[in-house]
Amino acid sequence: MNIEVYKKRQKTKAAKPLFYETSNCQRIVLNIALYSIKIQHLQSKVDSKTETIVKLGKNIESIQEENGHMKMRSLTLERNMERLEMEVYKYSTNEIDMKSKSQMEKQRLMDEVENLKKELAVVLKENKELKAEKIDLQNDCKLFRQRIAKYEISSLDNLSSTVGSDIITSRKEISNANNDELGKYEKLYNEFKQIETDLHTVLGIKEELVMERDVLVKKVERLNTEISYLLNGDPRRIVEDLDSLLAENRFLKARLDSANEESETMKATLSKYRSMTESRPSTENLVTGCETTLRQKSCVAVVNMKQIRELLSSHAIELDENDYKAITAILLDLCNDKQMALTHLRRANKVLGNRVSEVESHIAALEAKSQNANLNKQE
């Protein structure tokens, strides 16, 4: 049966026409072309999908980085908020203490002013009484003088030694009493002047305290406004990084101090050289001195170390004790200048070292913050 079936198939194959085989080949080619086009289309879709997936991955990474930055930013803001809350609490406690102290000081000053007013009223009353006593004493003196004059006129003829001695004693007693009253008056007047000066000083101290209180109140108000700006996120707030601001302020202050010291040293050196130039003799005196005392020696002006070496090594010029003294003075000035420059460099290096240490501590703090943020991300 199988052989017969095979023979039938061979007959049918031989019986098929040739154009049928060619049409099958064309169909296969067309199917292959269609499949290749579909494969290319699917490949382009796959490429576009992979590109979108890569873009999504990059976007996810950027979003994660932004999320980390936002977390770090939120942590720094939280820490700044805590620090600001602590500062606000300190300022509030200081403000309460200052208010209580100012109230106590005000009450004390008011009490002192009231006491001084009372003392002033008492002193004024005593002054009036003393003035009245002075007027009475002046009237009594007039009466005594009139009586003395009448007594002298009546007893001009029979003047005796006893009467004269009585008059002299009475005059001495009156003068002594007047002197005592004047001394008391002067003492009371001095006390009055002293109390008046003390009152003026107390009033001046009160005005100064009131001015200081106003300044502190303005400072507290300004700090409250700045803190409200910071808490509300107002664009008018101060710089958030207060540590760097304080470090920069310290650095600038140290630089300013060093610049002031340098200016003072420069002024001192300029005044020294000015005094040296003023005390230096004129050229005519030098020429005459060289002609009289140093006949075979030329006058040389020493400026720097090279000229000093050349001058000391040369055998053509003879130097005396005065020249050696001048050379030692110039060398001492040069040593002082070098020492001053070295001290300035040391101070500048110290300032830069402090600045570098502050920057390193700030970098270490930032690294610690970044490590904490990374640990938080990993968790």
C-alpha positions in Angstrom: 0.0 0.0 0.0 2.8 2.4 0.8 4.5 1.8 -2.5 1.3 2.4 -4.4 0.7 5.7 -2.5 4.2 6.8 -3.3 3.7 6.1 -7.0 0.5 8.0 -7.1 2.2 11.1 -5.5 5.0 10.9 -8.1 2.5 10.8 -10.9 0.7 13.8 -9.5 3.9 15.7 -9.2 4.8 14.9 -12.7 1.4 16.0 -13.8 1.6 19.5 -12.1 2.5 22.4 -14.3 5.7 24.5 -14.0 3.9 27.8 -13.4 2.4 26.4 -10.2 5.9 25.9 -8.7 7.0 29.4 -9.7 3.9 30.9 -8.0 4.8 29.1 -4.8 8.3 30.5 -4.8 7.0 34.0 -5.3 4.7 33.6 -2.4 7.5 32.4 -0.2 9.6 35.4 -1.2 6.8 37.8 -0.5 6.1 36.2 2.8 9.8 36.5 3.7 9.8 40.2 2.7 6.7 40.8 4.8 8.2 39.0 7.7 11.4 41.0 7.4 9.4 44.3 7.3 7.5 43.1 10.4 10.7 42.1 12.1 12.2 45.6 11.4 9.1 47.3 12.7 9.1 45.2 15.8 12.9 45.9 16.2 12.2 49.7 16.0 9.5 49.3 18.6 11.8 47.3 20.8 14.5 50.0 20.4 12.1 52.8 21.2 10.9 50.9 24.2 14.5 50.3 25.4 15.3 54.0 24.9 12.2 55.0 26.9 13.2 52.4 29.6 16.7 53.9 29.8 15.3 57.4 30.0 12.9 56.3 32.7 15.9 54.8 34.6 17.8 58.0 34.3 14.8 60.0 35.4 14.4 57.7 38.4 18.1 58.1 39.3 17.8 61.9 39.0 14.6 61.9 41.0 16.3 59.8 43.7 19.3 62.2 43.8 16.9 65.1 44.1 15.1 63.3 46.8 18.4 62.8 48.6 19.3 66.4 48.2 15.8 67.4 49.5 16.2 65.1 52.5 19.6 66.6 53.2 18.2 70.1 52.8 15.3 69.2 55.1 17.7 67.9 57.7 19.8 71.0 57.5 16.7 73.1 57.7 15.4 71.1 60.7 18.8 71.6 62.4 18.8 75.3 61.6 15.3 75.5 63.0 16.3 73.7 66.2 19.3 76.0 66.5 17.1 79.1 65.9 14.5 77.9 68.3 17.3 77.5 70.9 18.5 81.0 70.1 15.0 82.4 70.3 14.6 80.7 73.6 17.9 82.2 74.8 16.9 85.6 73.5 13.5 85.4 75.1 15.0 84.5 78.5 17.6 87.2 78.1 14.8 89.6 77.2 12.8 88.7 80.3 15.9 89.0 82.4 16.7 92.3 80.9 13.2 93.6 81.4 13.2 92.5 85.0 16.6 94.1 85.6 15.6 97.3 83.8 12.4 97.5 85.9 14.4 96.9 89.1 17.0 99.4 88.0 14.3 101.9 87.1 12.6 101.4 90.5 15.9 101.9 92.3 16.7 105.0 90.3 13.2 106.4 91.0 13.7 105.7 94.7 17.1 107.4 94.6 15.6 110.4 92.8 12.8 110.7 95.3 15.3 110.5 98.2 17.4 113.1 96.5 14.4 115.3 96.0 13.5 115.0 99.6 17.1 115.8 100.6 17.1 118.7 98.2 13.9 120.1 99.7 15.5 119.7 103.2 18.7 121.4 102.0 16.7 124.3 100.4 14.7 124.7 103.6 17.9 124.8 105.6 19.3 127.3 103.1 16.3 129.6 103.6 16.7 129.3 107.3 20.4 130.1 107.1 19.7 133.1 104.8 17.1 134.3 107.4 19.7 133.8 110.2 22.3 135.6 108.1 19.9 138.6 107.7 19.2 138.5 111.4 22.9 138.5 112.2 23.5 141.3 109.8 20.8 143.3 111.6 22.3 142.4 115.0 25.7 143.5 113.7 24.3 146.9 112.7 22.7 147.3 116.1 25.9 146.4 117.8 27.8 148.8 115.7 25.3 151.6 116.4 25.5 150.9 120.1 29.3 150.8 120.0 29.3 154.1 118.1 26.9 155.7 120.6 29.0 154.4 123.5 32.2 155.7 122.0 30.7 159.1 121.4 29.3 159.2 125.0 32.5 158.0 126.6 35.1 160.0 124.6 36.0 162.3 127.5 36.3 159.8 130.3 37.9 156.9 128.4 39.6 154.5 130.6 41.5 151.3 130.3 38.6 149.1 131.7 36.1 150.5 129.2 38.5 150.0 126.3 39.2 146.4 127.3 35.4 145.7 127.5 34.9 147.1 124.1 37.7 145.1 122.7 36.4 141.8 124.2 32.9 142.5 123.0 34.2 143.2 119.5 36.3 140.0 119.6 33.2 138.0 120.7 31.1 139.5 117.9 33.7 138.7 115.3 34.2 135.2 116.5 30.4 134.6 116.4 30.2 136.0 112.9 33.1 133.8 111.8 31.4 130.7 113.3 28.1 131.6 111.5 29.9 132.2 108.2 31.8 128.8 108.6 28.6 127.0 109.1 27.0 128.7 106.2 29.9 127.9 103.9 29.8 124.2 105.1 26.1 124.0 104.3 26.6 125.7 101.0 29.3 123.1 100.0 27.0 120.3 101.1 24.3 121.8 98.9 26.6 122.0 95.9 27.8 118.4 96.5 24.2 117.2 96.6 23.4 119.1 93.5 26.3 117.6 91.6 25.3 114.1 92.8 21.8 114.7 91.6 23.1 115.7 88.1 25.3 112.6 88.0 22.4 110.4 88.9 20.2 112.0 86.3 23.0 111.5 83.7 23.3 107.8 84.7 19.6 107.5 84.4 19.6 109.0 80.9 22.4 106.6 79.9 20.5 103.6 81.2 17.4 104.7 79.3 19.4 105.0 76.1 20.9 101.5 76.7 17.5 100.2 77.3 16.2 101.7 74.1 19.1 100.2 72.1 18.5 96.8 73.6 14.8 97.0 72.9 15.5 97.9 69.2 18.0 95.1 69.0 15.4 92.6 70.4 12.8 93.9 67.9 15.2 93.5 65.0 16.1 90.0 66.1 12.4 89.1 66.4 11.8 90.4 62.9 14.7 88.4 61.5 13.6 85.3 63.3 10.1 85.7 62.0 11.5 86.1 58.5 13.5 82.9 58.9 10.6 80.9 60.3 8.2 82.1 57.6 10.7 81.6 54.8 10.6 85.3 53.8 13.0 86.2 51.0 14.1 89.2 53.1 15.7 86.8 55.6 19.4 86.7 56.4 21.9 84.1 55.0 21.0 80.6 56.2 24.6 79.4 56.6 25.4 81.4 59.8 28.5 79.3 60.5 30.3 80.3 57.3 29.2 83.9 57.9 30.7 83.9 61.5 33.9 82.2 60.2 34.3 84.8 57.5 33.6 87.6 60.0 36.3 86.2 62.3 38.7 85.9 59.4 38.1 89.5 58.3 38.4 90.7 61.9 41.8 89.0 62.2 42.9 90.4 58.9 41.8 93.9 60.0 43.7 93.6 63.2 46.8 92.4 61.4 46.4 95.3 58.9 46.1 97.8 61.8 49.2 96.4 63.4 51.1 96.6 60.1 50.0 100.2 59.7 51.2 101.0 63.2 54.5 99.3 62.6 54.9 101.2 59.3 54.1 104.5 61.0 56.7 103.6 63.7 59.4 102.8 61.0 58.5 105.9 59.0 58.8 108.1 62.1 62.1 106.4 63.0 63.6 107.0 59.5 62.2 110.6 59.5 64.0 111.2 62.8 67.1 109.7 61.4 67.0 111.8 58.3 66.3 114.9 60.4 69.2 114.2 62.8 71.5 113.3 59.9 74.1 116.1 59.2 74.0 118.0 55.9 76.3 117.2 53.0 78.4 120.3 53.5 79.2 119.3 57.0 80.1 115.8 55.8 82.4 117.2 53.2 84.1 119.5 55.7 84.4 116.7 58.2 85.9 114.4 55.6 88.4 117.0 54.5 89.5 117.9 58.1 89.4 114.5 59.9 89.5 112.0 57.1 91.9 113.4 54.5 92.6 110.2 52.7 89.2 108.5 53.2 86.1 108.9 51.0 82.6 109.3 52.5 80.5 106.3 51.7 76.7 105.9 52.2 75.7 102.4 53.2 72.4 101.2 51.9 72.2 97.4 51.9 74.0 94.3 53.0 75.9 94.0 49.7 77.5 97.4 50.1 78.3 96.7 53.8 80.2 93.5 52.7 82.0 95.4 50.0 82.9 98.1 52.4 84.2 95.7 55.1 86.1 93.6 52.5 87.8 96.5 50.8 91.2 97.5 52.0 91.3 100.9 50.2 88.9 102.6 52.6 90.0 103.0 56.2 87.2 102.9 58.8 87.3 104.4 62.3 85.1 103.8 65.3 82.3 106.2 64.2 82.0 104.3 60.9 81.7 101.0 62.7 79.1 102.5 65.0 77.1 103.7 62.0 77.4 100.3 60.3 76.2 98.5 63.4 73.2 100.9 63.7 72.3 100.2 60.1 72.6 96.4 60.6 70.5 96.7 63.8 67.8 98.5 61.8 67.9 95.9 59.1 67.5 93.1 61.7 64.6 94.9 63.3 62.9 95.3 59.9 63.4 91.6 59.1 62.1 90.6 62.5 59.0 92.8 62.0 58.4 91.3 58.6 58.8 87.8 60.1 56.3 88.6 62.9 53.8 89.9 60.2 54.3 86.7 58.2 53.7 84.6 61.4 50.6 86.4 62.2 49.3 86.1 58.7 50.1 82.4 58.7 48.3 82.0 62.1 45.2 83.7 60.7 45.3 81.5 57.6 45.8 78.4 59.7 42.8 79.3 61.8 40.8 79.9 58.6 41.9 76.5 57.2 41.0 74.7 60.5 37.6 76.3 60.4 37.1 75.3 56.8 38.3 71.7 57.5 35.9 71.4 60.5 33.1 72.7 58.2 34.0 70.2 55.5 34.1 67.4 58.2 30.7 68.4 59.4 29.4 68.4 55.8 30.9 65.0 55.2 29.3 63.7 58.4 26.0 65.1 57.2 26.3 63.4 53.8 27.2 60.1 55.4 24.2 60.3 57.7 22.0 61.1 54.7 23.5 58.1 52.8 22.8 55.8 55.8 19.3 57.1 55.9 18.9 56.4 52.2 20.2 52.9 52.6 17.8 52.3 55.5 
